[in-house]
Amino acid sequence: MTTDPFSPEHVTALFTRADGSYAFARWGRPIVPVVFGVEDATLSVVKGAIEAVVTLAGHRMAETDAELGANLMVFFFREWRELTETPNLDRLVPDLASLVARLEGANQYRLFRFDQAGAIRAAFVFIRMDAHLSAMPAQTLALAQAAQVILLWSDRAFAVHSPLAVAGEVVILRPEIAGVIRAAYDPVLPAAGRDASHAYRLFARMSA
C-alpha cells in the first residue's frame, strides 16, 4: 500500500497472497461470536467491535449457528501451549499441536473454514497477548481483529499498514478499508473470488 490515490491495484493487493494467488471470501452466514480468555468488560468491547464491523458490512449476527453453535471463536492467551491444553479444541482445529509449534513467536493467527460456495462458514482467531498487544488499548485491538476476520484478506494485507487510523482521539477503520468491507458485502458480488478481476468489480462497487 502507498500514499497514492486508492486504486483497483490497491484492492488487488489486499487479496493477493505471498504466493501470488488471489483469494477473496466473505461470510456466507450470520456471525455468531464467542470469546475466551478475557474478563467481562473486555468481552463486551470485543463483541461490540465485531458488531460494529458487521453493521458496516451490512451483514448479520445471530444468537446461534444451526450447524456449529458459534462460528467465530476468539481466543486470548499468554502462551501458545495454552491452546493444546484447551479441552476439545483439537477436535475443531486439525493438527493443533503442529500449528502451535509453527506459531511460536507470532502473536496472532486466523484460521478460516469455508462452505461449498467458498464463503466463510467459520473462523478461529488466536491472540497471544505479548508485550506489544498488551500495551494496546482494548478497543483498538478488538477493532483491528474484527476488521481482519470480516473478510479473507491476503496474508500480507496489513503487514506494513494497520487497517486502523486515528481521527482526533478516536481510532477508526482506515476509510479505504471500511470502503472495501462495505463493498465486499454488496449482494451483486459473489461471496468468494479466485480471479484478480474480482478486485476491479469490488473497486467499482466502492466507487458507485
C-alpha positions in Angstrom: 0.0 0.0 0.0 1.2 3.5 -0.8 0.1 7.1 -0.3 -1.1 7.2 -3.9 -4.9 7.5 -4.5 -6.7 4.3 -3.7 -7.0 2.2 -6.9 -8.0 -1.2 -8.2 -4.4 -2.3 -7.8 -4.6 -1.5 -4.1 -7.7 -3.7 -3.8 -6.0 -6.4 -5.7 -3.0 -6.3 -3.3 -5.3 -6.7 -0.3 -6.3 -10.1 -1.5 -3.2 -11.3 -3.3 -1.3 -13.8 -1.1 2.5 -14.1 -0.8 2.5 -17.0 -3.4 0.8 -14.7 -5.9 -2.6 -16.2 -5.8 -5.8 -14.1 -5.5 -8.2 -15.2 -2.8 -11.3 -13.3 -1.6 -14.1 -14.6 0.6 -16.8 -13.0 2.8 -19.1 -14.6 5.4 -21.9 -16.5 3.9 -24.0 -16.9 7.1 -24.8 -14.7 10.2 -21.8 -14.4 12.5 -22.1 -15.9 16.0 -19.0 -15.0 18.1 -17.8 -16.5 21.3 -14.7 -15.1 23.1 -12.4 -16.9 25.5 -9.8 -15.7 28.0 -11.0 -12.2 28.8 -12.9 -10.5 31.6 -16.5 -9.4 31.2 -15.5 -5.8 30.5 -13.2 -6.8 27.7 -15.7 -9.3 26.4 -18.2 -6.5 25.7 -15.5 -4.5 24.0 -14.6 -7.3 21.6 -18.2 -8.2 20.8 -19.0 -4.5 20.3 -16.2 -4.2 17.8 -17.4 -7.3 15.9 -20.9 -5.9 15.8 -19.7 -2.5 14.6 -17.8 -4.1 11.7 -20.6 -6.5 10.8 -23.0 -3.5 10.8 -20.6 -1.6 8.5 -20.6 -4.5 6.1 -24.4 -4.7 6.1 -24.1 -8.3 7.3 -25.8 -10.0 10.2 -25.1 -11.5 13.6 -27.2 -14.2 15.3 -27.5 -15.9 18.7 -26.6 -19.3 17.4 -25.4 -21.1 14.3 -27.5 -24.1 13.5 -24.5 -26.2 12.4 -21.8 -25.1 14.8 -23.4 -23.2 17.6 -20.8 -20.5 17.5 -18.9 -19.9 14.2 -16.4 -17.2 15.2 -14.2 -18.3 18.1 -11.8 -15.7 19.5 -9.1 -16.9 22.0 -6.9 -14.6 24.1 -4.0 -16.2 25.9 -0.4 -15.7 27.1 1.4 -18.7 25.6 0.7 -20.8 22.6 0.9 -24.0 24.6 -2.3 -23.0 26.4 -4.2 -23.9 23.2 -3.1 -27.5 23.4 -4.4 -27.6 27.0 -7.9 -26.3 25.9 -10.4 -29.2 26.1 -11.7 -30.4 22.7 -10.0 -27.6 20.7 -8.1 -30.3 18.8 -11.4 -31.5 17.5 -12.1 -28.2 15.9 -8.6 -27.3 14.7 -6.9 -30.0 12.7 -3.2 -30.7 13.7 -3.5 -28.3 16.6 -0.1 -29.3 18.1 1.8 -28.8 14.9 0.1 -25.5 14.3 1.1 -24.3 17.8 4.7 -25.3 17.1 4.8 -23.3 13.9 3.3 -20.2 15.5 5.9 -19.9 18.3 7.0 -16.3 18.3 3.9 -15.0 16.5 1.3 -13.0 18.4 -1.8 -13.7 16.3 -3.3 -16.1 13.8 -6.6 -16.6 12.0 -7.9 -19.9 10.7 -10.9 -19.9 8.3 -13.3 -22.6 7.2 -15.4 -22.3 4.0 -18.6 -23.7 2.7 -19.1 -25.3 -0.7 -19.5 -21.9 -2.4 -16.2 -20.7 -1.0 -17.8 -18.3 1.5 -16.6 -18.2 5.1 -18.5 -20.6 7.4 -16.3 -20.4 10.5 -13.2 -18.6 11.8 -10.8 -19.1 14.7 -8.9 -16.1 15.9 -5.9 -16.8 18.2 -4.3 -13.8 20.0 -1.2 -14.2 22.2 -1.0 -11.2 24.4 2.6 -10.4 24.2 4.1 -7.0 25.4 3.1 -5.3 22.2 -0.6 -6.4 22.2 -0.9 -6.0 26.0 0.1 -2.3 25.6 -2.6 -1.7 23.1 -6.0 -0.3 24.2 -8.7 -3.0 24.2 -10.9 -1.0 21.8 -8.0 -0.7 19.3 -7.1 -4.4 19.5 -10.7 -5.5 19.2 -11.4 -3.3 16.2 -8.3 -4.5 14.4 -9.2 -8.1 14.9 -12.9 -7.6 13.9 -11.7 -5.9 10.7 -9.3 -8.8 9.9 -11.9 -11.5 10.3 -14.8 -10.0 8.4 -13.1 -10.9 5.1 -10.4 -13.3 4.0 -7.6 -10.8 3.4 -4.2 -11.6 2.0 -1.6 -12.8 4.5 0.3 -9.6 3.6 -2.6 -7.2 3.6 -1.7 -5.4 6.8 2.0 -6.3 7.2 3.0 -2.7 6.6 -0.1 -0.6 7.3 -2.7 -1.3 10.0 -6.4 -1.4 9.0 -6.9 1.3 11.6 -6.3 5.1 11.6 -6.5 7.8 14.2 -9.1 10.5 13.8 -8.5 13.1 16.6 -8.5 11.0 19.7 -10.6 8.1 18.2 -9.3 5.0 16.5 -11.3 4.1 13.4 -11.0 1.9 10.4 -9.0 3.5 7.6 -11.6 4.9 5.2 -10.4 2.8 2.2 -10.5 -0.4 4.3 -14.0 0.5 5.5 -15.0 1.1 1.9 -13.6 -2.3 0.8 -15.6 -4.1 3.6 -18.8 -2.3 2.7 -18.4 -3.0 -1.0 -17.4 -6.7 -0.4 -20.8 -7.4 1.0 -22.8 -5.9 -1.9 -25.2 -8.7 -2.9 -24.3 -8.2 -6.6 -20.8 -9.6 -5.9 -20.1 -13.2 -5.3 -19.2 -14.5 -1.8 -15.8 -15.7 -3.0 -13.4 -15.0 -5.8 -10.2 -16.5 -7.0 -9.5 -14.3 -10.1 -8.0 -10.9 -9.7 -10.7 -9.4 -12.0 -12.9 -9.7 -8.9 -10.8 -6.8 -7.3 -11.9 -4.5 -10.2 -15.6 -5.3 -9.6 -15.0 -4.7 -5.9 -13.4 -1.3 -6.6 -16.3 -0.4 -8.9 -18.8 -1.0 -6.1 -16.6 1.2 -3.8 -16.9 4.0 -6.5 -20.6 3.5 -7.1 
